[in-house]
Amino acid sequence: MEFKIKNDIGTIYISEEVMLKVVGYAALECYGIVAMSSKRAKDGIVEWLGRENLSKGVQIHAVDDMIDVDLYIIVEYGISVTAVCAAIKEVVKYKLESMTGIQVRNVNITVEGIRI
């Protein structure tokens, strides 16, 4: 899936992979997040993903001219989960909108685990 941005000069096409990486890097900048995770649906096992697989811990859904972002993360033990999630939502929304020009409707976060 590609995202299109039209302006008076022409059209910009941004691949989904680029969008997923922008979200992944923005999320990892936030204090308290340890890693992105990917849940294997058939057996419920959570996989920790390194920086090379950031896009697997992120899902993007187009809704009209906006997008919804789903993140699957691992947080650090002893840190307020709600504070970490609030920070991630703000940073991801800001970075995605400022870098791509596409409006973000929702940022949904699923905490898959805590690292001690």
MODELLER restraints for C-alpha pairs under 7 A, 6 or more apart:
rsr = mdl.restraints
at = mdl.atoms
rsr.add(forms.Gaussian(group=physical.xy_distance, feature=features.Distance(at['CA:1:A'], at['CA:15:A']), mean=6.63, stdev=0.5))
rsr.add(forms.Gaussian(group=physical.xy_distance, feature=features.Distance(at['CA:1:A'], at['CA:16:A']), mean=5.73, stdev=0.5))
rsr.add(forms.Gaussian(group=physical.xy_distance, feature=features.Distance(at['CA:2:A'], at['CA:13:A']), mean=6.23, stdev=0.5))
rsr.add(forms.Gaussian(group=physical.xy_distance, feature=features.Distance(at['CA:2:A'], at['CA:14:A']), mean=5.62, stdev=0.5))
rsr.add(forms.Gaussian(group=physical.xy_distance, feature=features.Distance(at['CA:2:A'], at['CA:15:A']), mean=4.60, stdev=0.5))
rsr.add(forms.Gaussian(group=physical.xy_distance, feature=features.Distance(at['CA:2:A'], at['CA:16:A']), mean=5.60, stdev=0.5))
rsr.add(forms.Gaussian(group=physical.xy_distance, feature=features.Distance(at['CA:3:A'], at['CA:13:A']), mean=5.64, stdev=0.5))
rsr.add(forms.Gaussian(group=physical.xy_distance, feature=features.Distance(at['CA:3:A'], at['CA:14:A']), mean=5.14, stdev=0.5))
rsr.add(forms.Gaussian(group=physical.xy_distance, feature=features.Distance(at['CA:3:A'], at['CA:15:A']), mean=6.35, stdev=0.5))
rsr.add(forms.Gaussian(group=physical.xy_distance, feature=features.Distance(at['CA:4:A'], at['CA:11:A']), mean=6.60, stdev=0.5))
rsr.add(forms.Gaussian(group=physical.xy_distance, feature=features.Distance(at['CA:4:A'], at['CA:12:A']), mean=5.66, stdev=0.5))
rsr.add(forms.Gaussian(group=physical.xy_distance, feature=features.Distance(at['CA:4:A'], at['CA:13:A']), mean=4.75, stdev=0.5))
rsr.add(forms.Gaussian(group=physical.xy_distance, feature=features.Distance(at['CA:4:A'], at['CA:14:A']), mean=6.52, stdev=0.5))
rsr.add(forms.Gaussian(group=physical.xy_distance, feature=features.Distance(at['CA:5:A'], at['CA:11:A']), mean=5.61, stdev=0.5))
rsr.add(forms.Gaussian(group=physical.xy_distance, feature=features.Distance(at['CA:5:A'], at['CA:12:A']), mean=5.05, stdev=0.5))
rsr.add(forms.Gaussian(group=physical.xy_distance, feature=features.Distance(at['CA:5:A'], at['CA:13:A']), mean=6.55, stdev=0.5))
rsr.add(forms.Gaussian(group=physical.xy_distance, feature=features.Distance(at['CA:6:A'], at['CA:12:A']), mean=6.35, stdev=0.5))
rsr.add(forms.Gaussian(group=physical.xy_distance, feature=features.Distance(at['CA:20:A'], at['CA:55:A']), mean=4.96, stdev=0.5))
rsr.add(forms.Gaussian(group=physical.xy_distance, feature=features.Distance(at['CA:20:A'], at['CA:58:A']), mean=6.15, stdev=0.5))
rsr.add(forms.Gaussian(group=physical.xy_distance, feature=features.Distance(at['CA:21:A'], at['CA:54:A']), mean=6.24, stdev=0.5))
rsr.add(forms.Gaussian(group=physical.xy_distance, feature=features.Distance(at['CA:21:A'], at['CA:55:A']), mean=5.52, stdev=0.5))
rsr.add(forms.Gaussian(group=physical.xy_distance, feature=features.Distance(at['CA:22:A'], at['CA:96:A']), mean=6.59, stdev=0.5))
rsr.add(forms.Gaussian(group=physical.xy_distance, feature=features.Distance(at['CA:23:A'], at['CA:92:A']), mean=5.77, stdev=0.5))
rsr.add(forms.Gaussian(group=physical.xy_distance, feature=features.Distance(at['CA:23:A'], at['CA:96:A']), mean=6.62, stdev=0.5))
rsr.add(forms.Gaussian(group=physical.xy_distance, feature=features.Distance(at['CA:24:A'], at['CA:54:A']), mean=5.27, stdev=0.5))
rsr.add(forms.Gaussian(group=physical.xy_distance, feature=features.Distance(at['CA:24:A'], at['CA:55:A']), mean=6.26, stdev=0.5))
rsr.add(forms.Gaussian(group=physical.xy_distance, feature=features.Distance(at['CA:24:A'], at['CA:58:A']), mean=6.79, stdev=0.5))
rsr.add(forms.Gaussian(group=physical.xy_distance, feature=features.Distance(at['CA:26:A'], at['CA:91:A']), mean=6.37, stdev=0.5))
rsr.add(forms.Gaussian(group=physical.xy_distance, feature=features.Distance(at['CA:26:A'], at['CA:92:A']), mean=5.48, stdev=0.5))
rsr.add(forms.Gaussian(group=physical.xy_distance, feature=features.Distance(at['CA:26:A'], at['CA:95:A']), mean=6.63, stdev=0.5))
rsr.add(forms.Gaussian(group=physical.xy_distance, feature=features.Distance(at['CA:27:A'], at['CA:88:A']), mean=5.53, stdev=0.5))
rsr.add(forms.Gaussian(group=physical.xy_distance, feature=features.Distance(at['CA:27:A'], at['CA:92:A']), mean=6.09, stdev=0.5))
rsr.add(forms.Gaussian(group=physical.xy_distance, feature=features.Distance(at['CA:30:A'], at['CA:87:A']), mean=6.77, stdev=0.5))
rsr.add(forms.Gaussian(group=physical.xy_distance, feature=features.Distance(at['CA:30:A'], at['CA:88:A']), mean=6.10, stdev=0.5))
rsr.add(forms.Gaussian(group=physical.xy_distance, feature=features.Distance(at['CA:31:A'], at['CA:84:A']), mean=6.85, stdev=0.5))
rsr.add(forms.Gaussian(group=physical.xy_distance, feature=features.Distance(at['CA:32:A'], at['CA:75:A']), mean=5.70, stdev=0.5))
rsr.add(forms.Gaussian(group=physical.xy_distance, feature=features.Distance(at['CA:32:A'], at['CA:76:A']), mean=5.32, stdev=0.5))
rsr.add(forms.Gaussian(group=physical.xy_distance, feature=features.Distance(at['CA:32:A'], at['CA:79:A']), mean=6.25, stdev=0.5))
rsr.add(forms.Gaussian(group=physical.xy_distance, feature=features.Distance(at['CA:32:A'], at['CA:84:A']), mean=5.91, stdev=0.5))
rsr.add(forms.Gaussian(group=physical.xy_distance, feature=features.Distance(at['CA:33:A'], at['CA:74:A']), mean=6.10, stdev=0.5))
rsr.add(forms.Gaussian(group=physical.xy_distance, feature=features.Distance(at['CA:33:A'], at['CA:75:A']), mean=4.48, stdev=0.5))
rsr.add(forms.Gaussian(group=physical.xy_distance, feature=features.Distance(at['CA:33:A'], at['CA:76:A']), mean=6.05, stdev=0.5))
rsr.add(forms.Gaussian(group=physical.xy_distance, feature=features.Distance(at['CA:34:A'], at['CA:74:A']), mean=5.52, stdev=0.5))
rsr.add(forms.Gaussian(group=physical.xy_distance, feature=features.Distance(at['CA:34:A'], at['CA:75:A']), mean=5.21, stdev=0.5))
rsr.add(forms.Gaussian(group=physical.xy_distance, feature=features.Distance(at['CA:34:A'], at['CA:76:A']), mean=5.86, stdev=0.5))
rsr.add(forms.Gaussian(group=physical.xy_distance, feature=features.Distance(at['CA:35:A'], at['CA:48:A']), mean=6.43, stdev=0.5))
rsr.add(forms.Gaussian(group=physical.xy_distance, feature=features.Distance(at['CA:35:A'], at['CA:49:A']), mean=6.45, stdev=0.5))
rsr.add(forms.Gaussian(group=physical.xy_distance, feature=features.Distance(at['CA:35:A'], at['CA:73:A']), mean=5.93, stdev=0.5))
rsr.add(forms.Gaussian(group=physical.xy_distance, feature=features.Distance(at['CA:35:A'], at['CA:74:A']), mean=5.20, stdev=0.5))
rsr.add(forms.Gaussian(group=physical.xy_distance, feature=features.Distance(at['CA:36:A'], at['CA:48:A']), mean=6.22, stdev=0.5))
rsr.add(forms.Gaussian(group=physical.xy_distance, feature=features.Distance(at['CA:36:A'], at['CA:49:A']), mean=5.53, stdev=0.5))
rsr.add(forms.Gaussian(group=physical.xy_distance, feature=features.Distance(at['CA:36:A'], at['CA:54:A']), mean=6.47, stdev=0.5))
rsr.add(forms.Gaussian(group=physical.xy_distance, feature=features.Distance(at['CA:36:A'], at['CA:57:A']), mean=5.21, stdev=0.5))
rsr.add(forms.Gaussian(group=physical.xy_distance, feature=features.Distance(at['CA:36:A'], at['CA:72:A']), mean=5.92, stdev=0.5))
rsr.add(forms.Gaussian(group=physical.xy_distance, feature=features.Distance(at['CA:36:A'], at['CA:73:A']), mean=4.40, stdev=0.5))
rsr.add(forms.Gaussian(group=physical.xy_distance, feature=features.Distance(at['CA:36:A'], at['CA:74:A']), mean=6.02, stdev=0.5))
rsr.add(forms.Gaussian(group=physical.xy_distance, feature=features.Distance(at['CA:37:A'], at['CA:46:A']), mean=6.42, stdev=0.5))
rsr.add(forms.Gaussian(group=physical.xy_distance, feature=features.Distance(at['CA:37:A'], at['CA:47:A']), mean=5.46, stdev=0.5))
rsr.add(forms.Gaussian(group=physical.xy_distance, feature=features.Distance(at['CA:37:A'], at['CA:48:A']), mean=4.68, stdev=0.5))
rsr.add(forms.Gaussian(group=physical.xy_distance, feature=features.Distance(at['CA:37:A'], at['CA:49:A']), mean=5.50, stdev=0.5))
rsr.add(forms.Gaussian(group=physical.xy_distance, feature=features.Distance(at['CA:37:A'], at['CA:57:A']), mean=5.02, stdev=0.5))
rsr.add(forms.Gaussian(group=physical.xy_distance, feature=features.Distance(at['CA:37:A'], at['CA:72:A']), mean=5.35, stdev=0.5))
rsr.add(forms.Gaussian(group=physical.xy_distance, feature=features.Distance(at['CA:37:A'], at['CA:73:A']), mean=5.21, stdev=0.5))
rsr.add(forms.Gaussian(group=physical.xy_distance, feature=features.Distance(at['CA:37:A'], at['CA:74:A']), mean=6.50, stdev=0.5))
rsr.add(forms.Gaussian(group=physical.xy_distance, feature=features.Distance(at['CA:37:A'], at['CA:112:A']), mean=6.92, stdev=0.5))
rsr.add(forms.Gaussian(group=physical.xy_distance, feature=features.Distance(at['CA:38:A'], at['CA:46:A']), mean=5.80, stdev=0.5))
rsr.add(forms.Gaussian(group=physical.xy_distance, feature=features.Distance(at['CA:38:A'], at['CA:47:A']), mean=5.17, stdev=0.5))
rsr.add(forms.Gaussian(group=physical.xy_distance, feature=features.Distance(at['CA:38:A'], at['CA:48:A']), mean=6.63, stdev=0.5))
rsr.add(forms.Gaussian(group=physical.xy_distance, feature=features.Distance(at['CA:38:A'], at['CA:56:A']), mean=5.99, stdev=0.5))
rsr.add(forms.Gaussian(group=physical.xy_distance, feature=features.Distance(at['CA:38:A'], at['CA:57:A']), mean=5.03, stdev=0.5))
rsr.add(forms.Gaussian(group=physical.xy_distance, feature=features.Distance(at['CA:38:A'], at['CA:72:A']), mean=6.61, stdev=0.5))
rsr.add(forms.Gaussian(group=physical.xy_distance, feature=features.Distance(at['CA:39:A'], at['CA:45:A']), mean=5.82, stdev=0.5))
rsr.add(forms.Gaussian(group=physical.xy_distance, feature=features.Distance(at['CA:39:A'], at['CA:46:A']), mean=4.53, stdev=0.5))
rsr.add(forms.Gaussian(group=physical.xy_distance, feature=features.Distance(at['CA:39:A'], at['CA:47:A']), mean=6.19, stdev=0.5))
rsr.add(forms.Gaussian(group=physical.xy_distance, feature=features.Distance(at['CA:40:A'], at['CA:46:A']), mean=6.43, stdev=0.5))
rsr.add(forms.Gaussian(group=physical.xy_distance, feature=features.Distance(at['CA:57:A'], at['CA:71:A']), mean=5.93, stdev=0.5))
rsr.add(forms.Gaussian(group=physical.xy_distance, feature=features.Distance(at['CA:57:A'], at['CA:72:A']), mean=5.17, stdev=0.5))
rsr.add(forms.Gaussian(group=physical.xy_distance, feature=features.Distance(at['CA:58:A'], at['CA:70:A']), mean=5.68, stdev=0.5))
rsr.add(forms.Gaussian(group=physical.xy_distance, feature=features.Distance(at['CA:58:A'], at['CA:71:A']), mean=4.75, stdev=0.5))
rsr.add(forms.Gaussian(group=physical.xy_distance, feature=features.Distance(at['CA:58:A'], at['CA:72:A']), mean=6.48, stdev=0.5))
rsr.add(forms.Gaussian(group=physical.xy_distance, feature=features.Distance(at['CA:59:A'], at['CA:69:A']), mean=5.85, stdev=0.5))
rsr.add(forms.Gaussian(group=physical.xy_distance, feature=features.Distance(at['CA:59:A'], at['CA:70:A']), mean=4.98, stdev=0.5))
rsr.add(forms.Gaussian(group=physical.xy_distance, feature=features.Distance(at['CA:59:A'], at['CA:71:A']), mean=6.60, stdev=0.5))
rsr.add(forms.Gaussian(group=physical.xy_distance, feature=features.Distance(at['CA:60:A'], at['CA:67:A']), mean=6.61, stdev=0.5))
rsr.add(forms.Gaussian(group=physical.xy_distance, feature=features.Distance(at['CA:60:A'], at['CA:68:A']), mean=5.73, stdev=0.5))
rsr.add(forms.Gaussian(group=physical.xy_distance, feature=features.Distance(at['CA:60:A'], at['CA:69:A']), mean=4.71, stdev=0.5))
rsr.add(forms.Gaussian(group=physical.xy_distance, feature=features.Distance(at['CA:60:A'], at['CA:70:A']), mean=6.34, stdev=0.5))
rsr.add(forms.Gaussian(group=physical.xy_distance, feature=features.Distance(at['CA:61:A'], at['CA:67:A']), mean=5.54, stdev=0.5))
rsr.add(forms.Gaussian(group=physical.xy_distance, feature=features.Distance(at['CA:61:A'], at['CA:68:A']), mean=5.13, stdev=0.5))
rsr.add(forms.Gaussian(group=physical.xy_distance, feature=features.Distance(at['CA:61:A'], at['CA:69:A']), mean=6.55, stdev=0.5))
rsr.add(forms.Gaussian(group=physical.xy_distance, feature=features.Distance(at['CA:62:A'], at['CA:68:A']), mean=6.41, stdev=0.5))
rsr.add(forms.Gaussian(group=physical.xy_distance, feature=features.Distance(at['CA:66:A'], at['CA:102:A']), mean=6.42, stdev=0.5))
rsr.add(forms.Gaussian(group=physical.xy_distance, feature=features.Distance(at['CA:66:A'], at['CA:103:A']), mean=5.00, stdev=0.5))
rsr.add(forms.Gaussian(group=physical.xy_distance, feature=features.Distance(at['CA:66:A'], at['CA:104:A']), mean=5.53, stdev=0.5))
rsr.add(forms.Gaussian(group=physical.xy_distance, feature=features.Distance(at['CA:66:A'], at['CA:105:A']), mean=5.87, stdev=0.5))
rsr.add(forms.Gaussian(group=physical.xy_distance, feature=features.Distance(at['CA:67:A'], at['CA:103:A']), mean=6.59, stdev=0.5))
rsr.add(forms.Gaussian(group=physical.xy_distance, feature=features.Distance(at['CA:67:A'], at['CA:104:A']), mean=5.03, stdev=0.5))
rsr.add(forms.Gaussian(group=physical.xy_distance, feature=features.Distance(at['CA:67:A'], at['CA:105:A']), mean=5.66, stdev=0.5))
rsr.add(forms.Gaussian(group=physical.xy_distance, feature=features.Distance(at['CA:68:A'], at['CA:104:A']), mean=6.15, stdev=0.5))
rsr.add(forms.Gaussian(group=physical.xy_distance, feature=features.Distance(at['CA:68:A'], at['CA:105:A']), mean=5.53, stdev=0.5))
rsr.add(forms.Gaussian(group=physical.xy_distance, feature=features.Distance(at['CA:68:A'], at['CA:106:A']), mean=4.78, stdev=0.5))
rsr.add(forms.Gaussian(group=physical.xy_distance, feature=features.Distance(at['CA:68:A'], at['CA:107:A']), mean=6.01, stdev=0.5))
rsr.add(forms.Gaussian(group=physical.xy_distance, feature=features.Distance(at['CA:69:A'], at['CA:106:A']), mean=6.15, stdev=0.5))
rsr.add(forms.Gaussian(group=physical.xy_distance, feature=features.Distance(at['CA:69:A'], at['CA:107:A']), mean=4.72, stdev=0.5))
rsr.add(forms.Gaussian(group=physical.xy_distance, feature=features.Distance(at['CA:69:A'], at['CA:108:A']), mean=6.03, stdev=0.5))
rsr.add(forms.Gaussian(group=physical.xy_distance, feature=features.Distance(at['CA:70:A'], at['CA:107:A']), mean=5.99, stdev=0.5))
rsr.add(forms.Gaussian(group=physical.xy_distance, feature=features.Distance(at['CA:70:A'], at['CA:108:A']), mean=4.72, stdev=0.5))
rsr.add(forms.Gaussian(group=physical.xy_distance, feature=features.Distance(at['CA:70:A'], at['CA:109:A']), mean=5.83, stdev=0.5))
rsr.add(forms.Gaussian(group=physical.xy_distance, feature=features.Distance(at['CA:71:A'], at['CA:108:A']), mean=6.19, stdev=0.5))
rsr.add(forms.Gaussian(group=physical.xy_distance, feature=features.Distance(at['CA:71:A'], at['CA:109:A']), mean=4.76, stdev=0.5))
rsr.add(forms.Gaussian(group=physical.xy_distance, feature=features.Distance(at['CA:71:A'], at['CA:110:A']), mean=6.10, stdev=0.5))
rsr.add(forms.Gaussian(group=physical.xy_distance, feature=features.Distance(at['CA:72:A'], at['CA:109:A']), mean=6.02, stdev=0.5))
rsr.add(forms.Gaussian(group=physical.xy_distance, feature=features.Distance(at['CA:72:A'], at['CA:110:A']), mean=4.85, stdev=0.5))
rsr.add(forms.Gaussian(group=physical.xy_distance, feature=features.Distance(at['CA:72:A'], at['CA:111:A']), mean=5.93, stdev=0.5))
rsr.add(forms.Gaussian(group=physical.xy_distance, feature=features.Distance(at['CA:72:A'], at['CA:112:A']), mean=6.27, stdev=0.5))
rsr.add(forms.Gaussian(group=physical.xy_distance, feature=features.Distance(at['CA:73:A'], at['CA:110:A']), mean=6.38, stdev=0.5))
rsr.add(forms.Gaussian(group=physical.xy_distance, feature=features.Distance(at['CA:73:A'], at['CA:111:A']), mean=5.07, stdev=0.5))
rsr.add(forms.Gaussian(group=physical.xy_distance, feature=features.Distance(at['CA:73:A'], at['CA:112:A']), mean=5.74, stdev=0.5))
rsr.add(forms.Gaussian(group=physical.xy_distance, feature=features.Distance(at['CA:74:A'], at['CA:111:A']), mean=5.88, stdev=0.5))
rsr.add(forms.Gaussian(group=physical.xy_distance, feature=features.Distance(at['CA:74:A'], at['CA:112:A']), mean=5.68, stdev=0.5))
rsr.add(forms.Gaussian(group=physical.xy_distance, feature=features.Distance(at['CA:74:A'], at['CA:113:A']), mean=4.82, stdev=0.5))
rsr.add(forms.Gaussian(group=physical.xy_distance, feature=features.Distance(at['CA:74:A'], at['CA:114:A']), mean=5.45, stdev=0.5))
rsr.add(forms.Gaussian(group=physical.xy_distance, feature=features.Distance(at['CA:74:A'], at['CA:115:A']), mean=6.84, stdev=0.5))
rsr.add(forms.Gaussian(group=physical.xy_distance, feature=features.Distance(at['CA:75:A'], at['CA:113:A']), mean=6.53, stdev=0.5))
rsr.add(forms.Gaussian(group=physical.xy_distance, feature=features.Distance(at['CA:75:A'], at['CA:114:A']), mean=4.92, stdev=0.5))
rsr.add(forms.Gaussian(group=physical.xy_distance, feature=features.Distance(at['CA:75:A'], at['CA:115:A']), mean=6.24, stdev=0.5))
rsr.add(forms.Gaussian(group=physical.xy_distance, feature=features.Distance(at['CA:76:A'], at['CA:114:A']), mean=5.57, stdev=0.5))
rsr.add(forms.Gaussian(group=physical.xy_distance, feature=features.Distance(at['CA:76:A'], at['CA:115:A']), mean=5.06, stdev=0.5))
rsr.add(forms.Gaussian(group=physical.xy_distance, feature=features.Distance(at['CA:76:A'], at['CA:116:A']), mean=6.54, stdev=0.5))
rsr.add(forms.Gaussian(group=physical.xy_distance, feature=features.Distance(at['CA:77:A'], at['CA:114:A']), mean=5.64, stdev=0.5))
rsr.add(forms.Gaussian(group=physical.xy_distance, feature=features.Distance(at['CA:77:A'], at['CA:115:A']), mean=5.58, stdev=0.5))
rsr.add(forms.Gaussian(group=physical.xy_distance, feature=features.Distance(at['CA:77:A'], at['CA:116:A']), mean=5.11, stdev=0.5))
rsr.add(forms.Gaussian(group=physical.xy_distance, feature=features.Distance(at['CA:85:A'], at['CA:109:A']), mean=6.90, stdev=0.5))
rsr.add(forms.Gaussian(group=physical.xy_distance, feature=features.Distance(at['CA:89:A'], at['CA:107:A']), mean=5.77, stdev=0.5))
rsr.add(forms.Gaussian(group=physical.xy_distance, feature=features.Distance(at['CA:93:A'], at['CA:104:A']), mean=6.02, stdev=0.5))
rsr.add(forms.Gaussian(group=physical.xy_distance, feature=features.Distance(at['CA:97:A'], at['CA:103:A']), mean=5.60, stdev=0.5))
rsr.add(forms.Gaussian(group=physical.xy_distance, feature=features.Distance(at['CA:97:A'], at['CA:104:A']), mean=6.73, stdev=0.5))
